[in-house]
Amino acid sequence: MSISEFDLIRRFFAEATLARPDVLLGIGDDAALLCPPADKLVVVSMDTLVEGRHFLPGCDPAALGHKSLAVNLSDLAAMGAEPAWATLSLTLPEADERWLSGFIGGFAGLAASHKVQLVGGDTTRGPLSITVQAHGLVAADRALRRAAASPGELLCVSGTPGDAGLALDRLAHGAPDTEMSDYLRERLERPTPRVALGRILVGRASAAIDISDGLVADLRHICVASSVGARIELARLPVSAQVAAVCARGDWRYPLAGGDDYELLFSVAPERSEALLRDCAAAGQQVRQIGRLVDGSEITLVFPDGRVTKELPDGFDHFDR
C-alpha cells in the first residue's frame, strides 16, 4: 500500500529535528510561527538541488540529505549568521520509504549539529528535486557582506578548494575506484559548512562569500560588489595532495573553478589579519592568506613560476550548458 503525503510528513519530517524555543508552531499547520530575538536580523538563504544537474543519479540519499542542508548553511556562514530554522520542499518520483529514511537521516544529523529545526515545507511528485530554505540570526549591523571590501586588504580562504570539483569530474567520467578516494567523495557529497568560522569572522573580516561556483567566479562577486580588483598567488593556495598532483601538471582548473567546495573566501584589513588568523587556528579552522585586494577591477593570477595572467577559468553557471 502506498504512503500518503500526510503520512509521509508525519513519519519522516514532523519530528525529525530538535525543537527550538523560538519556534512557536512548526510542522503540522498551514505555516510556521517563529519568534526571532528583537536584537537580531533574520538571514535567509535558499538552494535547489536537481538530479542530473547538481548530483548524479543514484547518489546516496543520506549524503544528499546532508548536502541539501549544508549548501544553505554555507550561505549563512558567509554572512556570519547562526543557523536556526529550515524548510524543505521535496519533489519525488515515488514515496520510497527506504530512500526517505536515509535522506532525512542525513539531513537531521547535520541539523542537530547546528541546532536547526525543520519547521515546514512541501512534498509533491515529479523528477527528483530538493529545495531547502535556511534561516539564521545575526546581530543588527554585523552581517558579513560582499560589498564591504577595500583595496589593500588581504584575501583568505578556508579549507582546500578543488577537492569537490576533482571528485565530480572523476565520478562523471567513470574513474576507477583507485582514483576516487573516500576523502574526495566525502568532500563532494558531505561538505562541511564553515559556520563556526563565519561566527569568528563577524566584526573582524570585511567581506565574505562561500565558494559554490568556483574560487575565481565567487571572488569576482566580491570584486564587483566592492569595486576592487584582486591578485591571487597560486603558490599560496591550500590544496589537498590529490589536487596538488593535478596542479603540478599545470592544470589549475579545480582549485580555481571547480565549485561545490563550500569553503569561505574573505578579506581582512592587514592590521587585523594576524590576530584573526591566530584565532582561526586556535579554533581548528584551516585558513590561508592567498593574495590581496587591489585598486581597479581585474583579477590577476600569479603562478608559482612567476608567470602572471589575467586569463581566468570560468566557474559553474546553471545556464551555460
PASEBA-1860 file (N, C-alpha, C; in nm, 3 decimals):
! residues 321
1> MSISEFDL> 0.085/-0.120/0.000/0.000/0.000/0.000/0.089/0.124/0.000 ~ 0.059/0.220/-0.088/0.140/0.341/-0.097/0.114/0.432/0.023 ~ 0.215/0.509/0.057/0.205/0.601/0.170/0.149/0.734/0.121 ~ 0.058/0.795/0.198/0.000/0.923/0.158/0.096/1.037/0.190 ~ 0.071/1.152/0.131/0.157/1.269/0.155/0.159/1.306/0.304 ~ 0.045/1.301/0.369/0.039/1.345/0.508/0.101/1.242/0.602 ~ 0.088/1.115/0.569/0.158/1.013/0.646/0.309/1.027/0.629 ~ 0.351/1.060/0.506/0.492/1.080/0.479/0.548/1.194/0.564
9> IRRFFAEA> 0.476/1.304/0.570/0.521/1.419/0.651/0.527/1.381/0.798 ~ 0.422/1.312/0.846/0.417/1.276/0.987/0.528/1.179/1.024 ~ 0.553/1.079/0.939/0.651/0.974/0.972/0.795/1.018/0.956 ~ 0.823/1.102/0.854/0.963/1.130/0.823/1.008/1.271/0.860 ~ 0.917/1.366/0.868/0.962/1.504/0.882/0.915/1.577/1.009 ~ 0.798/1.543/1.060/0.737/1.623/1.166/0.826/1.636/1.289 ~ 0.894/1.528/1.327/0.979/1.533/1.446/1.122/1.490/1.414 ~ 1.166/1.519/1.293/1.298/1.475/1.250/1.410/1.553/1.316
17> TLARPDVL> 1.384/1.677/1.353/1.489/1.762/1.410/1.449/1.808/1.549 ~ 1.547/1.860/1.621/1.522/1.906/1.758/1.425/2.024/1.761 ~ 1.364/2.045/1.876/1.270/2.155/1.893/1.343/2.275/1.954 ~ 1.325/2.390/1.894/1.385/2.514/1.943/1.280/2.597/2.016 ~ 1.319/2.671/2.120/1.222/2.753/2.194/1.169/2.871/2.113 ~ 1.240/2.911/2.006/1.191/3.024/1.927/1.098/2.981/1.815 ~ 1.062/2.851/1.810/0.961/2.801/1.717/0.831/2.782/1.795 ~ 0.737/2.872/1.775/0.610/2.865/1.846/0.518/2.760/1.785
25> LGIGDDAA> 0.530/2.740/1.653/0.449/2.640/1.584/0.529/2.593/1.464 ~ 0.556/2.464/1.456/0.635/2.409/1.347/0.551/2.334/1.247 ~ 0.596/2.215/1.209/0.528/2.135/1.107/0.392/2.087/1.158 ~ 0.290/2.095/1.072/0.159/2.042/1.108/0.046/2.140/1.085 ~ 0.076/2.267/1.067/-0.028/2.367/1.040/-0.005/2.424/0.900 ~ -0.080/2.528/0.866/-0.064/2.587/0.732/0.070/2.659/0.718 ~ 0.125/2.707/0.827/0.253/2.778/0.823/0.315/2.771/0.961 ~ 0.443/2.800/0.967/0.515/2.800/1.095/0.505/2.938/1.159
33> LLCPPADK> 0.518/2.939/1.292/0.525/3.064/1.369/0.660/3.068/1.437 ~ 0.741/3.169/1.403/0.877/3.180/1.453/0.892/3.312/1.530 ~ 0.976/3.311/1.631/0.991/3.428/1.717/1.138/3.466/1.728 ~ 1.191/3.542/1.632/1.333/3.581/1.639/1.357/3.682/1.749 ~ 1.476/3.683/1.808/1.509/3.783/1.910/1.499/3.924/1.853 ~ 1.459/4.019/1.936/1.437/4.156/1.890/1.566/4.223/1.843 ~ 1.682/4.178/1.893/1.807/4.244/1.858/1.882/4.174/1.745 ~ 1.815/4.081/1.676/1.881/4.007/1.569/1.811/4.029/1.435
41> LVVVSMDT> 1.890/4.022/1.329/1.835/4.018/1.194/1.817/3.873/1.152 ~ 1.717/3.846/1.070/1.696/3.712/1.016/1.765/3.705/0.879 ~ 1.854/3.608/0.863/1.927/3.587/0.739/1.864/3.466/0.668 ~ 1.828/3.480/0.542/1.755/3.376/0.470/1.831/3.335/0.344 ~ 1.844/3.204/0.323/1.908/3.151/0.203/1.828/3.033/0.151 ~ 1.825/3.015/0.018/1.753/2.902/-0.040/1.829/2.848/-0.160 ~ 1.840/2.715/-0.168/1.906/2.649/-0.280/1.823/2.529/-0.326 ~ 1.828/2.502/-0.454/1.762/2.386/-0.513/1.867/2.292/-0.571
49> LVEGRHFL> 1.854/2.164/-0.543/1.940/2.061/-0.600/1.854/1.972/-0.690 ~ 1.894/1.958/-0.816/1.818/1.882/-0.915/1.900/1.762/-0.961 ~ 1.837/1.644/-0.961/1.907/1.523/-1.005/1.953/1.539/-1.150 ~ 2.080/1.502/-1.174/2.136/1.514/-1.307/2.200/1.648/-1.335 ~ 2.172/1.746/-1.248/2.231/1.878/-1.262/2.325/1.909/-1.147 ~ 2.278/1.883/-1.025/2.358/1.911/-0.906/2.410/1.784/-0.837 ~ 2.353/1.672/-0.870/2.401/1.545/-0.816/2.369/1.434/-0.915 ~ 2.452/1.331/-0.913/2.438/1.222/-1.008/2.324/1.128/-0.966
57> PGCDPAAL> 2.254/1.068/-1.062/2.152/0.968/-1.028/2.211/0.857/-0.944 ~ 2.135/0.810/-0.846/2.182/0.703/-0.759/2.266/0.750/-0.643 ~ 2.277/0.881/-0.624/2.355/0.934/-0.511/2.299/0.884/-0.379 ~ 2.386/0.852/-0.285/2.346/0.805/-0.153/2.247/0.904/-0.090 ~ 2.126/0.860/-0.053/2.027/0.955/-0.002/2.068/1.023/0.128 ~ 2.142/0.954/0.215/2.188/1.017/0.339/2.285/1.131/0.308 ~ 2.377/1.108/0.213/2.469/1.214/0.173/2.393/1.329/0.109 ~ 2.290/1.298/0.032/2.210/1.401/-0.033/2.133/1.484/0.070
65> GHKSLAVN> 2.081/1.418/0.173/2.014/1.491/0.279/2.108/1.587/0.349 ~ 2.229/1.538/0.378/2.331/1.621/0.440/2.363/1.741/0.352 ~ 2.391/1.715/0.224/2.436/1.822/0.136/2.328/1.926/0.111 ~ 2.203/1.882/0.102/2.095/1.977/0.074/2.084/2.083/0.183 ~ 2.113/2.045/0.306/2.114/2.144/0.415/2.248/2.217/0.421 ~ 2.357/2.145/0.398/2.492/2.203/0.410/2.511/2.322/0.317 ~ 2.462/2.313/0.193/2.486/2.422/0.098/2.416/2.550/0.143 ~ 2.305/2.537/0.213/2.236/2.653/0.267/2.303/2.706/0.393
73> LSDLAAMG> 2.349/2.616/0.479/2.420/2.661/0.598/2.549/2.732/0.560 ~ 2.610/2.691/0.447/2.729/2.759/0.399/2.701/2.905/0.364 ~ 2.584/2.932/0.305/2.545/3.070/0.277/2.528/3.149/0.406 ~ 2.468/3.087/0.506/2.453/3.156/0.635/2.590/3.184/0.696 ~ 2.682/3.086/0.683/2.817/3.104/0.736/2.885/3.224/0.672 ~ 2.866/3.240/0.541/2.929/3.351/0.469/2.877/3.486/0.514 ~ 2.759/3.488/0.576/2.703/3.612/0.629/2.732/3.628/0.777 ~ 2.799/3.528/0.837/2.830/3.534/0.979/2.712/3.500/1.069
81> AEPAWATL> 2.612/3.431/1.014/2.488/3.405/1.087/2.493/3.274/1.166 ~ 2.416/3.268/1.270/2.395/3.147/1.350/2.271/3.076/1.297 ~ 2.281/2.952/1.248/2.165/2.882/1.192/2.054/2.863/1.294 ~ 1.929/2.864/1.246/1.815/2.848/1.338/1.709/2.754/1.282 ~ 1.654/2.784/1.166/1.540/2.709/1.114/1.563/2.671/0.968 ~ 1.484/2.576/0.920/1.491/2.538/0.779/1.355/2.490/0.732 ~ 1.328/2.508/0.603/1.212/2.446/0.539/1.264/2.359/0.425 ~ 1.185/2.260/0.389/1.227/2.159/0.291/1.114/2.130/0.195
89> SLTLPEAD> 1.142/2.143/0.065/1.046/2.106/-0.039/1.106/1.993/-0.121 ~ 1.035/1.880/-0.126/1.083/1.762/-0.195/0.990/1.725/-0.311 ~ 1.048/1.712/-0.429/0.975/1.655/-0.542/1.033/1.516/-0.566 ~ 0.947/1.415/-0.555/0.991/1.276/-0.556/0.924/1.197/-0.669 ~ 0.999/1.111/-0.737/0.936/1.025/-0.837/0.834/0.929/-0.774 ~ 0.863/0.886/-0.651/0.774/0.798/-0.576/0.807/0.809/-0.428 ~ 0.716/0.766/-0.344/0.737/0.771/-0.200/0.813/0.645/-0.155 ~ 0.942/0.645/-0.180/1.029/0.532/-0.145/1.070/0.547/0.002
97> ERWLSGFI> 1.015/0.464/0.090/1.037/0.481/0.233/1.183/0.459/0.272 ~ 1.250/0.367/0.206/1.391/0.344/0.237/1.475/0.467/0.199 ~ 1.447/0.523/0.082/1.519/0.643/0.038/1.492/0.759/0.133 ~ 1.365/0.776/0.170/1.328/0.887/0.259/1.394/0.874/0.395 ~ 1.403/0.751/0.446/1.466/0.730/0.576/1.613/0.769/0.572 ~ 1.682/0.731/0.464/1.822/0.769/0.451/1.839/0.918/0.434 ~ 1.755/0.979/0.351/1.765/1.122/0.324/1.745/1.204/0.451 ~ 1.637/1.177/0.523/1.609/1.259/0.641/1.711/1.230/0.752
105> GGFAGLAA> 1.768/1.109/0.751/1.874/1.081/0.848/1.996/1.170/0.825 ~ 2.037/1.185/0.698/2.149/1.273/0.666/2.117/1.419/0.695 ~ 1.998/1.461/0.661/1.953/1.598/0.686/1.949/1.628/0.835 ~ 1.886/1.539/0.911/1.867/1.562/1.054/1.999/1.555/1.130 ~ 2.092/1.470/1.084/2.221/1.462/1.150/2.295/1.594/1.147 ~ 2.297/1.658/1.030/2.363/1.788/1.019/2.283/1.895/1.092 ~ 2.151/1.888/1.083/2.067/1.986/1.154/2.094/1.982/1.304 ~ 2.109/1.863/1.360/2.132/1.851/1.504/2.263/1.916/1.545
113> SHKVQLVG> 2.366/1.903/1.462/2.497/1.958/1.498/2.498/2.110/1.494 ~ 2.398/2.170/1.428/2.391/2.317/1.423/2.263/2.372/1.486 ~ 2.191/2.287/1.561/2.070/2.327/1.633/1.967/2.391/1.541 ~ 1.945/2.326/1.428/1.848/2.372/1.328/1.720/2.291/1.341 ~ 1.606/2.359/1.343/1.477/2.289/1.344/1.411/2.300/1.208 ~ 1.365/2.187/1.155/1.286/2.184/1.033/1.144/2.228/1.070 ~ 1.096/2.339/1.009/0.970/2.399/1.053/0.860/2.394/0.947 ~ 0.888/2.337/0.829/0.784/2.330/0.728/0.839/2.294/0.593
121> GDTTRGPL> 0.752/2.295/0.491/0.794/2.265/0.356/0.680/2.210/0.273 ~ 0.715/2.125/0.176/0.615/2.072/0.085/0.669/1.944/0.023 ~ 0.579/1.856/-0.017/0.615/1.736/-0.092/0.522/1.723/-0.212 ~ 0.579/1.680/-0.324/0.498/1.658/-0.443/0.565/1.551/-0.527 ~ 0.498/1.507/-0.632/0.550/1.401/-0.717/0.604/1.458/-0.848 ~ 0.720/1.406/-0.890/0.782/1.451/-1.014/0.929/1.412/-1.014 ~ 1.009/1.464/-1.110/1.152/1.436/-1.113/1.220/1.481/-0.984 ~ 1.317/1.404/-0.937/1.378/1.429/-0.807/1.442/1.568/-0.800
129> SITVQAHG> 1.392/1.647/-0.706/1.441/1.784/-0.685/1.424/1.819/-0.538 ~ 1.522/1.889/-0.483/1.523/1.920/-0.340/1.549/2.069/-0.322 ~ 1.459/2.137/-0.253/1.478/2.279/-0.223/1.476/2.299/-0.072 ~ 1.580/2.360/-0.021/1.590/2.390/0.122/1.603/2.541/0.139 ~ 1.529/2.594/0.232/1.547/2.733/0.273/1.594/2.732/0.418 ~ 1.708/2.797/0.442/1.763/2.804/0.578/1.754/2.946/0.629 ~ 1.729/2.957/0.760/1.717/3.087/0.825/1.818/3.093/0.939 ~ 1.887/3.205/0.950/1.983/3.223/1.058/1.963/3.357/1.124
137> LVAADRAL> 2.040/3.379/1.229/2.029/3.502/1.307/2.166/3.567/1.320 ~ 2.168/3.698/1.306/2.292/3.773/1.325/2.258/3.907/1.388 ~ 2.347/3.956/1.473/2.323/4.084/1.537/2.309/4.195/1.433 ~ 2.222/4.291/1.462/2.200/4.401/1.369/2.331/4.471/1.335 ~ 2.349/4.501/1.206/2.468/4.571/1.154/2.596/4.489/1.166 ~ 2.584/4.357/1.186/2.704/4.274/1.199/2.717/4.171/1.087 ~ 2.622/4.164/1.000/2.627/4.065/0.892/2.744/4.092/0.799 ~ 2.814/3.986/0.759/2.920/3.997/0.659/2.856/4.012/0.522
145> RRAAASPG> 2.915/4.098/0.438/2.858/4.122/0.306/2.968/4.127/0.201 ~ 2.929/4.109/0.076/3.026/4.112/-0.033/3.076/4.253/-0.063 ~ 2.999/4.352/-0.026/3.026/4.489/-0.071/3.110/4.572/0.025 ~ 3.177/4.509/0.122/3.247/4.586/0.224/3.399/4.577/0.215 ~ 3.452/4.524/0.105/3.596/4.507/0.091/3.662/4.635/0.041 ~ 3.794/4.648/0.065/3.870/4.766/0.022/4.005/4.723/-0.033 ~ 4.061/4.802/-0.125/4.196/4.773/-0.175/4.297/4.769/-0.060 ~ 4.394/4.678/-0.071/4.494/4.664/0.033/4.463/4.556/0.134
153> ELLCVSGT> 4.338/4.511/0.138/4.303/4.405/0.233/4.358/4.271/0.185 ~ 4.384/4.184/0.280/4.433/4.051/0.249/4.316/3.961/0.213 ~ 4.340/3.869/0.121/4.238/3.776/0.075/4.271/3.638/0.132 ~ 4.176/3.577/0.199/4.199/3.449/0.267/4.091/3.348/0.228 ~ 4.125/3.219/0.239/4.030/3.113/0.206/4.043/3.002/0.309 ~ 3.934/2.934/0.334/3.935/2.820/0.426/3.950/2.689/0.349 ~ 3.991/2.585/0.420/3.992/2.450/0.364/4.085/2.431/0.247 ~ 4.047/2.337/0.160/4.127/2.302/0.042/4.038/2.304/-0.083
161> PGDAGLAL> 4.025/2.419/-0.146/3.941/2.428/-0.267/3.990/2.334/-0.378 ~ 3.895/2.283/-0.453/3.927/2.198/-0.567/3.894/2.052/-0.548 ~ 3.877/2.009/-0.424/3.850/1.867/-0.397/3.719/1.820/-0.460 ~ 3.612/1.898/-0.439/3.481/1.857/-0.489/3.478/1.855/-0.641 ~ 3.541/1.953/-0.704/3.545/1.957/-0.850/3.618/1.838/-0.908 ~ 3.729/1.802/-0.846/3.804/1.685/-0.893/3.723/1.557/-0.873 ~ 3.658/1.545/-0.758/3.575/1.427/-0.731/3.462/1.415/-0.832 ~ 3.392/1.526/-0.859/3.280/1.523/-0.954/3.327/1.485/-1.093
169> DRLAHGAP> 3.440/1.541/-1.134/3.494/1.510/-1.266/3.526/1.362/-1.279 ~ 3.585/1.306/-1.175/3.620/1.163/-1.179/3.495/1.075/-1.177 ~ 3.397/1.111/-1.098/3.273/1.033/-1.095/3.200/1.040/-1.230 ~ 3.194/1.161/-1.285/3.122/1.180/-1.411/3.185/1.104/-1.526 ~ 3.316/1.082/-1.517/3.386/1.012/-1.625/3.416/0.866/-1.591 ~ 3.350/0.817/-1.486/3.362/0.676/-1.453/3.501/0.633/-1.413 ~ 3.571/0.719/-1.338/3.707/0.686/-1.295/3.705/0.561/-1.207 ~ 3.807/0.477/-1.213/3.813/0.358/-1.127/3.823/0.397/-0.981
177> DTEMSDYL> 3.785/0.303/-0.894/3.786/0.331/-0.750/3.922/0.375/-0.700 ~ 4.028/0.330/-0.765/4.163/0.366/-0.721/4.189/0.516/-0.737 ~ 4.111/0.583/-0.823/4.127/0.727/-0.844/4.024/0.807/-0.766 ~ 3.932/0.741/-0.696/3.829/0.811/-0.620/3.844/0.774/-0.473 ~ 3.918/0.852/-0.399/3.941/0.823/-0.257/3.817/0.855/-0.176 ~ 3.806/0.794/-0.058/3.696/0.826/0.033/3.698/0.974/0.068 ~ 3.819/1.030/0.078/3.832/1.173/0.111/3.765/1.260/0.005 ~ 3.796/1.236/-0.122/3.738/1.317/-0.228/3.586/1.302/-0.235
185> RERLERPT> 3.539/1.178/-0.222/3.394/1.156/-0.226/3.324/1.228/-0.111 ~ 3.384/1.224/0.007/3.327/1.292/0.123/3.322/1.442/0.101 ~ 3.426/1.497/0.041/3.432/1.641/0.017/3.323/1.684/-0.081 ~ 3.290/1.599/-0.176/3.184/1.630/-0.272/3.046/1.609/-0.214 ~ 3.025/1.494/-0.151/2.890/1.455/-0.111/2.850/1.501/0.028 ~ 2.947/1.528/0.113/2.915/1.571/0.250/3.002/1.693/0.288 ~ 2.983/1.805/0.220/3.063/1.923/0.250/3.038/1.973/0.393 ~ 3.139/2.035/0.450/3.128/2.090/0.585/3.100/2.239/0.579
193> PRVALGRI> 2.980/2.284/0.616/2.955/2.429/0.616/3.038/2.495/0.725 ~ 3.108/2.602/0.691/3.202/2.665/0.784/3.132/2.766/0.875 ~ 3.030/2.717/0.945/2.950/2.803/1.032/3.035/2.861/1.146 ~ 3.116/2.778/1.209/3.199/2.826/1.321/3.296/2.933/1.273 ~ 3.353/2.915/1.156/3.444/3.015/1.102/3.369/3.145/1.074 ~ 3.252/3.135/1.016/3.173/3.255/0.989/3.147/3.336/1.114 ~ 3.122/3.268/1.226/3.098/3.339/1.352/3.226/3.407/1.400 ~ 3.341/3.346/1.378/3.468/3.408/1.416/3.493/3.534/1.332
201> LVGRASAA> 3.450/3.534/1.208/3.477/3.646/1.117/3.391/3.769/1.145 ~ 3.280/3.752/1.214/3.189/3.864/1.238/3.261/3.976/1.313 ~ 3.253/4.096/1.260/3.314/4.211/1.322/3.464/4.222/1.298 ~ 3.521/4.127/1.223/3.667/4.125/1.202/3.702/4.120/1.054 ~ 3.639/4.032/0.979/3.657/4.032/0.833/3.574/4.145/0.773 ~ 3.612/4.187/0.653/3.539/4.295/0.587/3.429/4.242/0.496 ~ 3.466/4.154/0.403/3.371/4.096/0.309/3.391/3.946/0.304 ~ 3.286/3.872/0.272/3.297/3.726/0.267/3.196/3.669/0.168
209> IDISDGLV> 3.226/3.548/0.120/3.137/3.475/0.030/3.172/3.328/0.043 ~ 3.076/3.241/0.019/3.110/3.099/0.018/3.141/3.056/-0.126 ~ 3.229/2.957/-0.139/3.274/2.913/-0.271/3.185/2.799/-0.317 ~ 3.087/2.833/-0.399/2.996/2.732/-0.454/3.014/2.715/-0.604 ~ 3.054/2.822/-0.673/3.068/2.818/-0.819/3.213/2.821/-0.865 ~ 3.308/2.817/-0.772/3.449/2.825/-0.806/3.512/2.948/-0.743 ~ 3.636/2.937/-0.699/3.702/3.045/-0.627/3.707/3.174/-0.708 ~ 3.747/3.166/-0.834/3.758/3.287/-0.916/3.621/3.348/-0.941
217> ADLRHICV> 3.523/3.267/-0.975/3.389/3.318/-1.002/3.330/3.386/-0.881 ~ 3.349/3.327/-0.763/3.292/3.387/-0.642/3.373/3.508/-0.596 ~ 3.505/3.505/-0.616/3.586/3.624/-0.589/3.539/3.740/-0.675 ~ 3.503/3.711/-0.799/3.457/3.817/-0.888/3.334/3.887/-0.830 ~ 3.248/3.813/-0.761/3.130/3.874/-0.698/3.172/3.978/-0.594 ~ 3.273/3.946/-0.514/3.323/4.042/-0.416/3.382/4.163/-0.486 ~ 3.461/4.138/-0.591/3.526/4.247/-0.663/3.423/4.343/-0.723 ~ 3.319/4.288/-0.785/3.215/4.372/-0.846/3.139/4.448/-0.738
225> ASSVGARI> 3.100/4.380/-0.632/3.021/4.445/-0.527/3.099/4.553/-0.455 ~ 3.232/4.532/-0.438/3.314/4.626/-0.362/3.396/4.719/-0.450 ~ 3.384/4.705/-0.582/3.461/4.788/-0.677/3.610/4.779/-0.651 ~ 3.661/4.656/-0.645/3.804/4.631/-0.624/3.852/4.527/-0.723 ~ 3.984/4.515/-0.736/4.045/4.407/-0.809/4.112/4.313/-0.711 ~ 4.176/4.207/-0.761/4.240/4.110/-0.672/4.362/4.050/-0.740 ~ 4.455/4.008/-0.658/4.577/3.940/-0.705/4.592/3.813/-0.621 ~ 4.587/3.698/-0.688/4.596/3.569/-0.621/4.731/3.505/-0.651
233> ELARLPVS> 4.800/3.462/-0.548/4.927/3.392/-0.562/4.900/3.242/-0.553 ~ 4.910/3.172/-0.666/4.871/3.032/-0.670/4.959/2.945/-0.580 ~ 5.082/2.985/-0.555/5.169/2.908/-0.467/5.115/2.905/-0.325 ~ 5.029/3.001/-0.290/4.971/3.008/-0.155/4.842/2.928/-0.142 ~ 4.783/2.885/-0.254/4.655/2.816/-0.247/4.667/2.686/-0.167 ~ 4.584/2.666/-0.065/4.587/2.541/0.010/4.513/2.432/-0.067 ~ 4.582/2.331/-0.111/4.518/2.223/-0.188/4.557/2.088/-0.128 ~ 4.469/1.991/-0.146/4.496/1.855/-0.100/4.601/1.790/-0.188
241> AQVAAVCA> 4.652/1.677/-0.142/4.754/1.606/-0.219/4.701/1.565/-0.357 ~ 4.572/1.524/-0.363/4.516/1.480/-0.491/4.507/1.596/-0.590 ~ 4.463/1.712/-0.542/4.452/1.829/-0.629/4.591/1.883/-0.664 ~ 4.682/1.878/-0.567/4.819/1.925/-0.592/4.885/1.848/-0.705 ~ 4.856/1.717/-0.712/4.914/1.635/-0.818/4.868/1.680/-0.956 ~ 4.742/1.725/-0.966/4.690/1.776/-1.093/4.750/1.913/-1.124 ~ 4.758/1.999/-1.021/4.815/2.133/-1.041/4.961/2.124/-1.085 ~ 5.033/2.024/-1.035/5.175/2.007/-1.071/5.192/1.984/-1.220
249> RGDWRYPL> 5.085/1.939/-1.287/5.089/1.919/-1.433/5.048/2.046/-1.508 ~ 5.027/2.154/-1.431/4.991/2.281/-1.492/4.842/2.304/-1.506 ~ 4.761/2.215/-1.449/4.615/2.225/-1.458/4.560/2.278/-1.326 ~ 4.521/2.405/-1.324/4.471/2.470/-1.202/4.319/2.484/-1.202 ~ 4.250/2.412/-1.291/4.104/2.426/-1.301/4.033/2.399/-1.170 ~ 4.074/2.295/-1.102/3.995/2.250/-0.986/3.997/2.349/-0.870 ~ 4.111/2.395/-0.823/4.106/2.491/-0.712/4.054/2.629/-0.752 ~ 4.064/2.664/-0.880/4.023/2.797/-0.924/3.879/2.801/-0.974
257> AGGDDYEL> 3.828/2.691/-1.029/3.697/2.695/-1.093/3.613/2.571/-1.068 ~ 3.657/2.483/-0.978/3.586/2.357/-0.959/3.446/2.370/-0.903 ~ 3.426/2.460/-0.808/3.295/2.476/-0.746/3.261/2.364/-0.650 ~ 3.148/2.381/-0.579/3.095/2.281/-0.487/3.182/2.259/-0.363 ~ 3.275/2.352/-0.337/3.363/2.335/-0.220/3.298/2.383/-0.090 ~ 3.219/2.490/-0.097/3.153/2.547/0.021/3.252/2.585/0.130 ~ 3.367/2.636/0.085/3.461/2.700/0.175/3.429/2.849/0.181 ~ 3.491/2.921/0.274/3.469/3.065/0.283/3.589/3.140/0.227
265> LFSVAPER> 3.561/3.240/0.147/3.659/3.331/0.093/3.630/3.468/0.154 ~ 3.729/3.532/0.214/3.702/3.659/0.282/3.822/3.752/0.276 ~ 3.794/3.880/0.301/3.901/3.980/0.307/3.910/4.034/0.448 ~ 4.031/4.076/0.484/4.054/4.130/0.618/4.161/4.238/0.609 ~ 4.145/4.344/0.685/4.244/4.450/0.688/4.376/4.395/0.742 ~ 4.491/4.438/0.687/4.621/4.383/0.730/4.644/4.392/0.880 ~ 4.602/4.501/0.942/4.626/4.519/1.086/4.543/4.425/1.172 ~ 4.441/4.364/1.114/4.356/4.270/1.188/4.391/4.125/1.156
273> SEALLRDC> 4.470/4.104/1.053/4.488/3.969/0.999/4.560/3.875/1.093 ~ 4.667/3.920/1.157/4.747/3.830/1.240/4.664/3.771/1.354 ~ 4.592/3.857/1.426/4.510/3.809/1.537/4.397/3.720/1.488 ~ 4.337/3.756/1.375/4.226/3.677/1.322/4.274/3.538/1.281 ~ 4.383/3.532/1.206/4.432/3.402/1.162/4.478/3.317/1.280 ~ 4.531/3.379/1.382/4.571/3.306/1.502/4.449/3.247/1.572 ~ 4.342/3.325/1.582/4.220/3.277/1.647/4.153/3.167/1.564 ~ 4.161/3.178/1.432/4.106/3.072/1.346/4.180/2.941/1.372
281> AAAGQQVR> 4.312/2.949/1.377/4.393/2.829/1.400/4.362/2.769/1.536 ~ 4.346/2.853/1.638/4.317/2.805/1.772/4.182/2.734/1.778 ~ 4.090/2.775/1.690/3.956/2.714/1.687/3.950/2.595/1.592 ~ 4.066/2.556/1.536/4.069/2.442/1.446/4.019/2.472/1.306 ~ 4.018/2.600/1.269/3.973/2.640/1.136/4.094/2.663/1.046 ~ 4.108/2.583/0.941/4.221/2.595/0.849/4.196/2.710/0.753 ~ 4.277/2.815/0.766/4.262/2.935/0.683/4.399/2.976/0.632 ~ 4.405/3.019/0.508/4.532/3.061/0.448/4.513/3.190/0.370
289> QIGRLVDG> 4.609/3.283/0.384/4.609/3.401/0.300/4.656/3.361/0.161 ~ 4.582/3.404/0.056/4.617/3.364/-0.081/4.644/3.483/-0.172 ~ 4.633/3.603/-0.120/4.656/3.720/-0.203/4.604/3.845/-0.136 ~ 4.574/3.945/-0.217/4.520/4.068/-0.161/4.431/4.137/-0.263 ~ 4.352/4.231/-0.214/4.266/4.312/-0.300/4.343/4.436/-0.343 ~ 4.316/4.482/-0.464/4.391/4.593/-0.522/4.296/4.693/-0.586 ~ 4.350/4.810/-0.621/4.271/4.907/-0.696/4.238/4.851/-0.834 ~ 4.129/4.898/-0.889/4.089/4.852/-1.022/3.976/4.753/-1.014
297> SEITLVFP> 3.962/4.671/-1.118/3.852/4.576/-1.123/3.895/4.437/-1.171 ~ 4.022/4.422/-1.209/4.066/4.296/-1.268/4.120/4.199/-1.163 ~ 4.110/4.071/-1.193/4.167/3.966/-1.110/4.292/3.914/-1.181 ~ 4.401/3.910/-1.108/4.529/3.866/-1.164/4.574/3.739/-1.093 ~ 4.622/3.643/-1.170/4.677/3.519/-1.115/4.829/3.521/-1.129 ~ 4.898/3.488/-1.021/5.043/3.477/-1.024/5.079/3.330/-1.002 ~ 5.136/3.266/-1.102/5.170/3.124/-1.093/5.297/3.103/-1.011 ~ 5.317/2.983/-0.959/5.436/2.957/-0.878/5.568/2.989/-0.948
305> DGRVTKEL> 5.571/2.979/-1.081/5.695/3.008/-1.155/5.711/3.157/-1.186 ~ 5.620/3.240/-1.134/5.629/3.384/-1.155/5.547/3.435/-1.271 ~ 5.493/3.346/-1.354/5.411/3.390/-1.467/5.285/3.458/-1.417 ~ 5.246/3.566/-1.483/5.130/3.645/-1.443/5.029/3.645/-1.557 ~ 4.901/3.627/-1.523/4.797/3.628/-1.626/4.668/3.686/-1.571 ~ 4.591/3.744/-1.662/4.455/3.789/-1.631/4.352/3.701/-1.702 ~ 4.398/3.593/-1.765/4.308/3.496/-1.826/4.258/3.402/-1.717 ~ 4.127/3.401/-1.697/4.070/3.330/-1.583/3.980/3.215/-1.628
313> PDGFDHFD> 3.983/3.104/-1.555/3.891/2.993/-1.586/3.750/3.028/-1.544 ~ 3.653/2.976/-1.617/3.513/3.001/-1.583/3.468/2.911/-1.470 ~ 3.381/2.965/-1.385/3.321/2.884/-1.280/3.191/2.822/-1.329 ~ 3.116/2.763/-1.236/2.991/2.694/-1.270/2.882/2.795/-1.301 ~ 2.806/2.768/-1.406/2.690/2.851/-1.443/2.577/2.756/-1.479 ~ 2.461/2.772/-1.415/2.350/2.680/-1.437/2.298/2.683/-1.581 ~ 2.323/2.791/-1.653/2.258/2.807/-1.783/2.355/2.809/-1.901 ~ 2.484/2.775/-1.877/2.578/2.780/-1.988/2.597/2.645/-2.056
321> R> 2.525/2.541/-2.011/2.537/2.409/-2.072/2.398/2.353/-2.097
END
